[in-house]
């Protein structure tokens, strides 16, 4: 029995150069769109980590404020805030109002500011703001976190 081997070029299976180029172009487009998604995910993740850091710093600062006398924070004779007055500025030269942290390997500066809503001799109603120059990925505004509390001298 003889096998008939047909070596006709039309029957040879494989990729042509055009098919290979089309596959590379399609693969490149898919890769570009995936890369954009990864970059967006990185921006969102970094922004959220900076927000979480600002929240933790605000909580830590509240504890520090509660350990201070209200006379160290507010001057009742001039009705002005002494300790880190508003506005919040992460680039301030006042080291008491500036906090340095590393977030995801990036050194960032956070500012802190106190705004007094109402003041009596025994208590202060204050807003504590922590801010940074990092932009929120959604709003494109600088990330800022404000928390409100009552500080009192009662019990000292």
Phi, psi and omega in degrees: 000129179256138175265136179266109181262121181261113181260027179293133183298336180292337183267354180285124182267147179161181180267139172271168181297322180294317178298320178295317178296318178297319179296319179294319179296314180297316178298319179296317179297315178299318180295321179296315180294323178292321179297320177298321178295321179294320179295319177296317178298321178296316178299314180298314181297315180296315179299316179294324178293323177294319177298316179297322177295319178298320179295315179297320178296320179297318179295318177296318180294325176300318178297320177295319180295323181292340178270357178262154172285147180293341175290338176280344184259323189225137177261109184289334181289326180252357182055047178229153176280129180268314186271111177050065180292158177293157003276163179286134181215113180289347181258020181295154176271349178281108183294338176291337184253015182232135181233133178252131178219154174256122180240116180052041177082004181249127178281121181238153174248134176245142174256157175228146181214146179246129173241124182268119179280316176209149184224133171232169181297336183253347181208159173232135172259111188235153168252128175254125180244133172247129183224163177210168179275354180289134182274142172288134185294333181275307188271343183065013175264157176299142180288132183213141177228129180239136178228144183247142179207168174249126176251138186224150174264355182294131179095003179284000000 
